Amino acid sequence: MILRHRRPNLYGLMKKEGNKEEVEEIINKLLYNDYKIIFLPSGSSAVFLSLWISKYYSDEILIPDMGGWNGFLKFPKILDIKTKQLKTNLGIIDIKNLEEVNNKSSIILTSLSGYLAPQPLKDIKKICEEKEILFIEDISGKIGGDCGYGDIIVCSTGSPKILNCEYGGFLGISYKVGEKLEDILNRIKLISKTYKTINYFGLLKEELLNAKKTYKKYVKVNKIIKKNIKNAYFKDLEGISTFIECDNPKTISKKINSLIKLDNRKSITTICPNYDRILKKGIVFETKKIEISELNSETINEILNILISILD
């Protein structure tokens, strides 16, 4: 079977330019906190700048031992920031481990660990407030769901993400943190001017307006897949992709990609162990790469039949 890969909203592509202030307002309506939004050319630049801010808050950044993004490992080295890996439960933050962290530290994590399972964001926020830990939250995989608890948020609007514009990203700074780090934020505003962005706010607006629907659809489809695949993980948790444990992931991945193809020729699987997903042997079926309109009951059943035939 050949499936369409995830594409930007068609109406948004027809009216790509738009109002930046209007888009900022829509972003904040989707999040738990309100933020001052700085638009950037990519999610990577947002992560880099968020870590630059953290350097002035503490000399150490905590990162999850899996389920993050490789930039969490690479960027601190460039910025000369010490990193400490926080032991997790397959990417999900263990609150007890966070409680043992020293006060006045920083942490960066993804709202949805590896796109596979949600972090306990409310509990993380509570402990971070109690211990004065600067909380940086990458919401790229969960915007449209329950997210936006961090002191700072970062988000990619590239592909394939929930906000699928094939370009751009943004950094969000909570007003509470903005008051504490006013001098640093004035510097970040100057630096951000060197990151010139195109006007794609009409397209981003349409993606934002569809974010809840998009997120819910991917979660629903992955719940069906996890329910029917024996070795799938996080069966009772939200996710927009699915991890399946297996002994020969390269072989399994090759078989899946030979029978389930994307029209852009990209792989529908990720081979694990992989820091960006999970450090277990297996494959991730990247449901989030499939165009939503393709995910009807007939297609889902066909995908399931193929996966079961290969994995059993």
C-alpha positions as CSV (number, residue, x, y, z in Angstrom):
1,M,0.0,0.0,0.0
2,I,1.1,3.6,-0.7
3,L,0.0,6.3,1.6
4,R,0.1,10.1,1.2
5,H,2.6,11.7,3.6
6,R,1.5,14.5,5.9
7,R,1.1,17.8,4.1
8,P,0.4,21.3,5.2
9,N,-3.1,22.6,5.3
10,L,-4.3,23.3,1.7
11,Y,-6.2,26.5,2.6
12,G,-3.2,27.7,4.5
13,L,-0.9,27.2,1.5
14,M,-3.3,29.2,-0.6
15,K,-3.2,32.1,1.9
16,K,0.3,31.6,3.4
17,E,0.9,35.1,4.8
18,G,-1.0,36.4,7.8
19,N,-1.1,38.4,11.1
20,K,1.7,37.5,13.6
21,E,-0.2,38.9,16.6
22,E,-3.3,36.9,15.7
23,V,-1.3,33.7,15.6
24,E,0.4,34.5,18.9
25,E,-3.1,34.8,20.5
26,I,-4.2,31.4,19.0
27,I,-1.0,29.7,20.3
28,N,-1.7,30.9,23.9
29,K,-5.3,29.7,23.8
30,L,-4.0,26.1,23.2
31,L,-1.6,26.2,26.1
32,Y,-1.9,26.0,29.9
33,N,0.2,29.2,30.5
34,D,0.4,32.4,28.5
35,Y,3.7,33.2,26.8
36,K,5.5,36.0,24.9
37,I,6.1,34.3,21.6
38,I,9.2,34.8,19.5
39,F,9.0,33.3,16.0
40,L,12.1,31.6,14.5
41,P,13.1,29.8,11.3
42,S,13.1,26.4,13.0
43,G,12.4,24.4,16.2
44,S,16.2,23.8,16.5
45,S,16.9,27.5,16.9
46,A,14.2,27.7,19.5
47,V,15.8,24.9,21.5
48,F,19.2,26.5,21.1
49,L,18.0,29.9,22.4
50,S,16.1,28.3,25.3
51,L,19.3,26.6,26.4
52,W,21.2,29.9,26.0
53,I,18.7,31.4,28.5
54,S,19.1,28.5,30.9
55,K,22.9,29.1,31.0
56,Y,22.2,32.4,32.8
57,Y,19.8,30.7,35.2
58,S,22.0,27.7,36.3
59,D,25.2,26.1,35.3
60,E,23.6,22.7,34.7
61,I,20.8,21.4,32.5
62,L,18.9,18.2,33.3
63,I,17.8,16.1,30.3
64,P,15.8,12.8,30.2
65,D,17.9,9.7,29.6
66,M,15.7,8.9,26.6
67,G,12.7,10.2,24.8
68,G,14.1,13.7,24.2
69,W,15.8,15.1,21.1
70,N,19.4,14.8,20.0
71,G,19.8,18.6,20.2
72,F,19.3,18.3,24.0
73,L,22.6,16.4,24.0
74,K,24.5,18.4,21.4
75,F,23.6,22.1,22.0
76,P,24.8,22.2,25.7
77,K,28.3,21.2,24.5
78,I,28.4,24.2,22.1
79,L,27.1,26.5,24.9
80,D,29.5,25.0,27.5
81,I,26.6,23.9,29.8
82,K,27.0,20.9,32.0
83,T,24.4,18.2,31.4
84,K,23.0,15.6,33.8
85,Q,20.8,12.8,32.5
86,L,17.7,12.2,34.6
87,K,16.8,8.5,34.9
88,T,13.3,7.9,33.5
89,N,10.8,5.1,33.1
90,L,11.2,4.5,29.4
91,G,11.4,8.3,28.8
92,I,8.7,9.3,31.3
93,I,10.1,11.4,34.1
94,D,10.1,9.7,37.5
95,I,8.8,12.4,39.9
96,K,10.8,10.9,42.8
97,N,14.1,11.4,40.8
98,L,13.1,15.0,40.1
99,E,12.4,15.6,43.8
100,E,16.1,14.7,44.5
101,V,17.4,17.4,42.1
102,N,19.2,20.4,43.6
103,N,17.4,23.7,43.8
104,K,18.0,26.4,41.2
105,S,18.6,24.0,38.3
106,S,17.2,23.7,34.8
107,I,15.4,20.9,32.9
108,I,14.5,20.4,29.3
109,L,12.1,17.7,28.0
110,T,9.5,16.9,25.4
111,S,5.8,17.1,26.5
112,L,5.3,13.7,24.7
113,S,8.3,11.5,25.4
114,G,9.6,10.2,22.0
115,Y,6.2,11.0,20.5
116,L,5.2,7.8,22.4
117,A,3.8,8.8,25.8
118,P,3.0,11.9,27.8
119,Q,5.1,13.4,30.6
120,P,3.3,14.0,34.0
121,L,3.5,17.8,33.2
122,K,1.4,19.0,36.1
123,D,3.5,17.2,38.6
124,I,6.7,18.3,36.9
125,K,5.6,21.9,37.0
126,K,4.7,21.7,40.7
127,I,8.1,20.3,41.7
128,C,9.9,22.8,39.4
129,E,8.1,25.7,41.1
130,E,8.9,24.3,44.6
131,K,12.6,23.8,43.8
132,E,13.0,26.9,41.6
133,I,13.9,24.7,38.6
134,L,13.7,26.4,35.2
135,F,11.3,24.2,33.2
136,I,11.8,24.2,29.4
137,E,9.1,22.2,27.6
138,D,9.3,21.1,23.9
139,I,5.6,21.0,22.9
140,S,6.2,20.0,19.2
141,G,4.5,16.6,19.6
142,K,1.7,17.6,21.9
143,I,0.3,21.0,21.0
144,G,-3.4,20.4,20.5
145,G,-3.3,18.2,23.7
146,D,-2.6,19.2,27.3
147,C,0.7,21.0,27.3
148,G,2.3,24.4,27.9
149,Y,3.3,24.1,31.5
150,G,6.9,25.1,31.1
151,D,8.5,28.4,32.1
152,I,9.8,28.4,28.6
153,I,8.3,26.5,25.6
154,V,9.8,25.6,22.3
155,C,8.0,24.3,19.3
156,S,8.9,23.1,15.8
157,T,6.4,23.9,13.0
158,G,8.4,21.8,10.5
159,S,7.5,18.4,9.0
160,P,6.1,16.0,10.1
161,K,4.8,17.8,13.3
162,I,1.4,18.6,14.7
163,L,1.8,22.1,13.3
164,N,3.0,20.9,9.9
165,C,4.2,24.0,8.0
166,E,7.4,22.5,6.7
167,Y,9.2,25.5,8.1
168,G,9.7,27.5,11.2
169,G,9.3,27.2,15.0
170,F,8.8,29.4,18.0
171,L,10.1,30.1,21.5
172,G,7.6,31.1,24.3
173,I,8.6,32.7,27.5
174,S,6.1,32.8,30.4
175,Y,5.4,36.3,31.7
176,K,6.4,35.2,35.2
177,V,9.9,34.1,34.0
178,G,10.1,37.2,31.9
179,E,9.9,39.4,35.0
180,K,12.6,37.4,36.8
181,L,15.0,37.3,33.8
182,E,14.2,40.7,32.3
183,D,17.8,41.6,31.5
184,I,18.4,38.2,29.8
185,L,15.2,38.5,27.8
186,N,16.2,41.9,26.5
187,R,19.3,40.2,25.1
188,I,17.4,37.3,23.6
189,K,15.1,39.8,21.8
190,L,18.2,41.3,20.2
191,I,19.6,37.9,19.3
192,S,16.3,36.7,17.9
193,K,16.4,39.6,15.4
194,T,19.3,37.8,13.6
195,Y,17.0,34.8,13.0
196,K,14.9,36.3,10.2
197,T,11.6,34.5,9.4
198,I,9.3,34.6,6.4
199,N,5.7,35.5,6.8
200,Y,4.0,32.1,7.0
201,F,1.4,33.1,9.6
202,G,-1.6,32.4,7.5
203,L,-0.5,28.8,7.1
204,L,0.5,28.5,10.7
205,K,-2.9,29.9,11.7
206,E,-4.7,27.1,9.9
207,E,-2.4,24.5,11.4
208,L,-3.1,25.9,14.8
209,L,-6.9,25.9,14.3
210,N,-6.7,22.2,13.4
211,A,-4.2,21.3,16.1
212,K,-6.7,19.7,18.6
213,K,-8.3,17.7,15.8
214,T,-4.9,16.6,14.4
215,Y,-3.6,15.6,17.8
216,K,-6.7,13.7,18.8
217,K,-6.8,11.8,15.5
218,Y,-3.2,10.6,15.8
219,V,-3.8,9.6,19.4
220,K,-7.0,7.7,18.4
221,V,-5.3,5.8,15.6
222,N,-2.3,4.8,17.7
223,K,-4.5,3.5,20.5
224,I,-6.1,1.2,17.9
225,I,-2.7,0.0,16.7
226,K,-1.4,-0.5,20.3
227,K,-4.5,-2.4,21.3
228,N,-4.0,-4.9,18.5
229,I,-0.2,-5.3,18.4
230,K,1.0,-7.7,21.1
231,N,4.4,-6.1,21.8
232,A,3.3,-2.5,21.6
233,Y,4.2,-0.3,24.5
234,F,2.2,2.4,26.4
235,K,-1.1,0.9,25.5
236,D,-3.1,3.0,27.9
237,L,-1.3,6.3,27.2
238,E,-1.5,9.0,24.6
239,G,1.0,8.9,21.7
240,I,1.2,10.0,18.1
241,S,3.5,7.1,17.1
242,T,3.8,3.5,18.4
243,F,6.8,1.6,19.7
244,I,6.8,-2.1,19.1
245,E,9.4,-4.3,20.8
246,C,11.1,-6.9,18.5
247,D,14.4,-8.8,18.4
248,N,15.4,-8.0,14.8
249,P,14.3,-4.3,14.2
250,K,16.3,-3.8,11.0
251,T,14.7,-6.8,9.3
252,I,11.2,-5.9,10.6
253,S,11.7,-2.3,9.6
254,K,12.7,-3.3,6.1
255,K,9.6,-5.6,5.7
256,I,7.2,-2.9,6.9
257,N,8.7,-0.3,4.6
258,S,8.4,-2.7,1.6
259,L,4.6,-3.1,2.3
260,I,3.6,0.3,3.7
261,K,5.1,3.1,1.6
262,L,4.9,6.8,1.9
263,D,4.6,8.7,-1.4
264,N,7.6,10.9,-0.5
265,R,9.7,7.7,-0.2
266,K,10.5,8.4,3.5
267,S,10.6,5.5,6.0
268,I,7.5,4.9,8.0
269,T,9.6,3.4,10.8
270,T,12.4,4.4,13.2
271,I,14.8,1.7,14.4
272,C,15.5,1.6,18.1
273,P,17.3,1.9,20.5
274,N,17.2,5.6,19.6
275,Y,17.6,8.4,22.1
276,D,14.9,10.5,20.3
277,R,12.4,7.7,20.8
278,I,13.3,4.9,23.3
279,L,16.4,3.0,24.3
280,K,14.8,-0.4,23.8
281,K,15.2,-2.9,20.9
282,G,12.4,-2.5,18.4
283,I,10.8,-0.2,15.9
284,V,8.6,2.9,16.1
285,F,5.7,3.0,13.6
286,E,5.6,6.7,12.7
287,T,1.9,7.2,12.3
288,K,2.4,11.0,12.5
289,K,4.0,10.9,9.1
290,I,0.8,9.7,7.4
291,E,-1.7,12.3,6.0
292,I,-4.7,12.4,8.3
293,S,-7.2,12.1,5.5
294,E,-5.7,8.7,4.7
295,L,-6.4,7.4,8.2
296,N,-9.9,6.0,7.7
297,S,-11.1,2.7,9.2
298,E,-10.3,0.7,6.0
299,T,-6.7,2.0,5.8
300,I,-6.2,1.5,9.6
301,N,-7.3,-2.1,9.3
302,E,-5.0,-2.7,6.3
303,I,-2.1,-1.3,8.2
304,L,-2.9,-3.5,11.2
305,N,-3.1,-6.6,9.0
306,I,0.3,-5.9,7.5
307,L,1.9,-5.2,10.9
308,I,0.4,-8.3,12.5
309,S,1.5,-10.5,9.6
310,I,5.1,-9.3,9.9
311,L,5.3,-9.2,13.7
312,D,3.6,-12.5,14.5
